[in-house]
Amino acid sequence: MKYATRVNSFLRTDKDLKNALYEIGQIDGVDYIDLNYPEHFQEYTADEVKEMLAANGLKCNGINLRFRDKFLNGEFGNKDIEISEDAVQLCREAADVCKVLEGDQMIIWLGFDGFDYSFQIDYVKVWSQVADSFRKVCDYTDLPVSIEYKPYEERVHCLIDSFGTAMLMVEDISRDNLGVTLDFCHMLMKKENPAFAVSWLLERNKLFNMHMNDGEGSTDDGLMVGTVNLWKTIEVFYYLMKYDFQGAIYFDTFPKREGAVEECTANIRMCHKIEEIIENYGIEKIGQIIQKNNAVSVSDMLVSMLN
């Protein structure tokens, strides 16, 4: 497996991106990072960031779009068409930066496209406007473009709030370079079973990016991988390994009281241990247990994995 980590975890105590990339480069097992646009390009140009990545043995996994300020009332779906077009233009700029960095994809999370109250938006109109904006972005670049969904936060109700609505949007947009980013915590918030979405998307080559973290399920806790929902995490890894997922697994975790280096290292250790558990038990053998559709057999398998 390939692993990437969240740069902002390393910017809490030192706001200089150069120093953060140096720290990340020292962590054994992390070879990729995701960068936010335009957030991480305020002090350095794309070419300068590319040089810093190379100097620290890192590669760009993807560029995450970050919409702020004037996008508070919506990004692609904003009632003000000029603001909507500005959101599309920001994505075009991000695509150009991603190309400079030789990144693998763009990840678009529309945290402000949604609603807080009944009767607040025209659902069909906003949906169509968002879909048309995605088409413009996908047609601008040959890079993979990935929809990251979240049920709520920043809005009470996000427009693209689930695995189902994300895939409906992908189908409506109908572009080969459009796929989905899954975030473990976001799926827990929506009361989804993460492995269901992972397996479904992998089967259709539409899983472009995987964000791993953990939480209690009510909010985007961003806890360390496998520390709360271990079995669900192992099931996700089973499908990632079964389908030979070639993307980088991104640690979207939020160390607030933990040191960023130590927390990232703990994520790496946990992931390696989970890989070891699956390999030792056997991917084919796990598949055979699944085919039995027998809960007691599953329980016996879990007990064996603990030995």
C-alpha positions in Angstrom: 0.0 0.0 0.0 1.0 3.6 -0.6 0.4 6.2 2.1 -0.1 10.0 2.1 -0.7 12.3 5.0 -2.4 15.6 5.9 -0.1 18.6 5.6 -2.2 20.8 8.0 -1.4 18.4 10.8 2.2 19.6 10.5 1.3 23.2 10.1 -0.3 23.6 13.6 2.9 24.7 15.3 4.9 26.0 12.3 3.0 27.6 9.4 5.9 27.3 7.0 5.0 24.7 4.3 8.7 24.1 3.6 9.3 22.9 7.2 6.2 20.8 7.2 7.3 18.9 4.0 10.7 18.3 5.6 9.1 16.8 8.7 6.8 14.5 6.6 9.8 13.5 4.4 11.5 12.0 7.5 8.6 9.6 8.3 9.3 6.1 7.1 6.4 4.8 5.1 4.9 8.1 3.9 5.8 8.8 0.2 2.9 11.0 -0.8 1.0 14.1 0.3 -2.2 15.9 -0.6 -2.0 19.6 -0.9 -4.9 22.2 -0.6 -5.5 24.8 -3.3 -5.2 27.7 -3.0 -4.4 27.4 0.8 -1.0 25.8 0.4 0.2 28.1 -2.4 0.0 31.4 -0.7 3.7 31.7 0.0 5.2 29.4 -2.6 4.7 28.9 -6.3 3.8 25.5 -7.7 7.3 25.1 -9.1 8.8 25.9 -5.7 6.5 23.4 -4.0 7.6 20.8 -6.6 11.2 21.4 -5.8 10.5 21.0 -2.1 8.6 17.7 -2.7 11.6 16.3 -4.6 14.0 17.5 -2.0 12.2 15.5 0.7 11.5 12.3 -1.4 7.7 13.1 -1.6 5.2 12.9 -4.5 1.9 14.7 -4.9 -1.1 12.3 -4.5 -3.7 15.0 -5.2 -4.8 18.6 -5.0 -7.8 19.2 -2.6 -9.9 22.2 -3.5 -10.6 24.5 -0.5 -13.3 27.1 -1.0 -13.4 29.9 1.5 -14.8 33.4 2.1 -17.2 34.3 -0.7 -18.2 30.7 -1.2 -20.0 30.6 2.2 -23.4 30.3 0.5 -22.3 27.7 -2.0 -19.6 26.8 -4.5 -20.8 25.3 -7.7 -24.4 25.7 -6.7 -24.2 29.3 -5.5 -27.2 31.4 -6.5 -24.8 34.1 -7.7 -23.7 32.7 -11.1 -20.5 34.7 -11.0 -19.5 33.1 -7.8 -20.3 29.7 -9.2 -18.1 30.4 -12.2 -15.4 31.6 -9.9 -15.5 28.2 -8.1 -15.1 26.4 -11.5 -12.2 28.7 -12.4 -10.5 27.9 -9.0 -10.7 24.2 -10.0 -9.2 25.0 -13.4 -6.3 26.7 -11.7 -5.9 23.8 -9.3 -5.8 21.4 -12.3 -2.9 23.4 -13.8 -1.1 23.3 -10.4 -1.7 19.6 -10.2 -0.1 19.1 -13.6 3.0 21.1 -12.6 3.3 18.9 -9.5 2.7 15.7 -11.5 -0.1 14.9 -9.1 -2.5 12.0 -9.7 -5.9 13.7 -9.2 -8.0 16.6 -8.0 -10.4 16.1 -5.1 -13.4 18.4 -4.8 -15.4 18.6 -1.6 -18.4 21.0 -1.8 -18.8 21.8 1.9 -21.0 24.8 1.3 -23.3 23.5 -1.5 -26.3 22.4 0.5 -28.9 23.9 2.8 -29.7 24.6 6.4 -33.5 25.1 6.3 -36.5 23.7 4.4 -37.5 25.8 1.4 -34.0 27.4 1.3 -32.9 26.1 -2.1 -34.4 24.8 -5.4 -33.0 21.3 -5.1 -33.4 20.3 -8.8 -32.0 23.6 -10.1 -29.0 23.5 -7.7 -28.3 19.9 -8.5 -28.3 20.7 -12.3 -26.0 23.7 -11.7 -23.6 21.6 -9.7 -23.5 18.9 -12.3 -22.9 21.3 -15.1 -20.0 22.9 -13.1 -18.4 19.5 -12.7 -18.7 18.8 -16.4 -16.8 22.1 -17.1 -14.0 21.0 -14.7 -13.8 17.5 -16.2 -13.8 18.8 -19.7 -11.0 21.3 -18.9 -8.5 18.6 -17.8 -7.6 15.0 -18.5 -6.8 14.5 -14.8 -9.0 12.3 -12.7 -11.5 14.5 -10.8 -12.9 13.0 -7.6 -16.0 13.9 -5.6 -15.6 13.8 -1.9 -18.9 13.7 -0.1 -19.9 14.5 3.5 -23.4 14.4 5.0 -23.1 17.7 7.0 -20.5 20.2 8.1 -20.2 22.9 6.8 -23.9 22.9 6.0 -26.6 21.3 8.1 -27.4 19.2 4.9 -24.7 18.9 2.2 -26.1 18.5 -1.4 -23.8 15.5 -2.1 -24.2 13.8 1.2 -23.8 10.1 0.7 -22.4 7.3 -1.4 -25.7 7.1 -3.2 -25.9 10.8 -4.1 -22.2 10.9 -5.1 -22.7 8.0 -7.5 -26.0 9.6 -8.9 -24.0 12.8 -9.5 -21.2 10.8 -11.3 -23.9 9.1 -13.5 -25.6 12.4 -14.3 -22.3 14.1 -15.2 -21.2 11.2 -17.3 -17.5 11.8 -17.7 -14.9 9.1 -17.7 -12.4 11.1 -15.6 -14.9 11.6 -12.7 -14.9 9.3 -9.7 -15.3 9.3 -5.9 -13.1 9.9 -2.9 -14.3 8.0 0.2 -13.6 9.3 3.7 -14.0 6.7 6.5 -15.4 9.2 9.0 -17.8 10.7 6.5 -19.2 7.3 5.9 -19.6 6.7 9.6 -21.4 10.0 10.0 -23.9 8.9 7.3 -24.3 5.5 9.0 -22.9 3.8 5.9 -20.9 0.6 6.0 -17.5 1.8 4.6 -16.5 -1.6 3.0 -19.8 -1.7 1.0 -18.9 1.6 -0.8 -15.2 0.6 -1.2 -16.0 -2.7 -2.8 -18.7 -1.3 -5.1 -16.5 1.5 -6.4 -13.4 -0.7 -6.8 -15.5 -3.1 -8.9 -16.3 -0.3 -11.2 -12.9 1.5 -11.2 -14.5 4.6 -9.7 -12.6 4.7 -6.3 -10.1 7.4 -7.0 -9.0 8.2 -3.5 -9.3 6.7 0.0 -9.2 8.8 3.2 -8.6 6.8 6.3 -9.3 7.9 9.9 -11.7 6.9 12.6 -14.4 8.3 14.9 -17.5 7.7 16.9 -19.8 8.5 14.0 -21.5 11.7 14.9 -18.9 14.2 13.8 -15.7 14.3 11.7 -13.5 13.2 14.6 -10.4 12.5 12.5 -9.0 10.0 15.0 -6.2 7.6 14.3 -6.8 4.7 11.9 -8.4 1.6 13.5 -8.6 3.0 17.0 -12.4 2.9 17.2 -13.9 0.7 14.5 -11.1 -1.8 14.0 -13.1 -4.5 12.3 -14.7 -2.1 9.8 -11.2 -0.8 9.1 -9.9 -4.3 8.5 -12.8 -5.0 6.1 -12.0 -1.9 4.1 -8.4 -3.0 3.8 -9.5 -6.5 2.8 -11.2 -5.0 -0.3 -8.4 -2.6 -1.0 -6.0 -5.5 -1.1 -8.3 -7.8 -2.9 -8.7 -5.4 -5.8 -5.1 -4.3 -5.6 -5.9 -0.6 -5.1 -3.1 1.5 -6.6 -4.0 4.8 -5.1 -2.4 6.3 -2.0 -4.3 5.9 1.3 -4.5 9.4 2.8 -4.5 9.9 6.5 -7.2 12.5 7.0 -6.6 12.6 10.8 -6.5 15.6 13.1 -3.8 15.4 15.8 -4.7 18.2 18.3 -2.9 17.1 21.4 -0.6 14.5 19.7 2.6 15.3 17.9 2.0 15.2 14.2 5.0 13.0 13.4 4.2 10.5 16.2 0.5 10.4 15.2 1.3 9.8 11.6 3.8 7.1 12.5 1.1 5.4 14.6 -1.2 5.4 11.6 1.5 3.7 9.5 2.1 1.1 12.2 -1.7 0.3 12.4 -2.0 0.0 8.7 1.0 -2.3 8.4 -0.4 -4.4 11.2 -3.8 -4.7 9.5 -2.1 -5.6 6.2 -0.2 -8.3 8.1 -3.4 -9.7 9.7 -5.1 -10.0 6.3 -2.1 -11.6 4.7 -1.6 -14.0 7.5 -5.2 -15.2 7.5 -5.4 -15.2 3.7 -7.4 -13.0 1.3 -8.8 -16.1 -0.5 -9.8 -17.6 2.9 -11.5 -14.4 3.9 -13.4 -14.5 0.6 -14.6 -18.0 1.4 -15.9 -17.0 4.8 -17.8 -14.1 3.1 -19.4 -16.6 0.7 -20.7 -18.7 3.6 -23.0 -15.8 4.7 -22.7 -17.2 8.2 -22.3 -14.9 11.2 -20.8 -17.6 13.4 -18.1 -18.3 10.8 -17.3 -14.6 10.7 -17.0 -14.5 14.5 -14.7 -17.5 14.4 -12.5 -15.8 11.8 -12.3 -12.6 13.9 -11.2 -14.7 16.9 -8.5 -16.4 14.7 -7.3 -13.0 13.6 -6.7 -12.0 17.2 -4.4 -15.0 17.8 
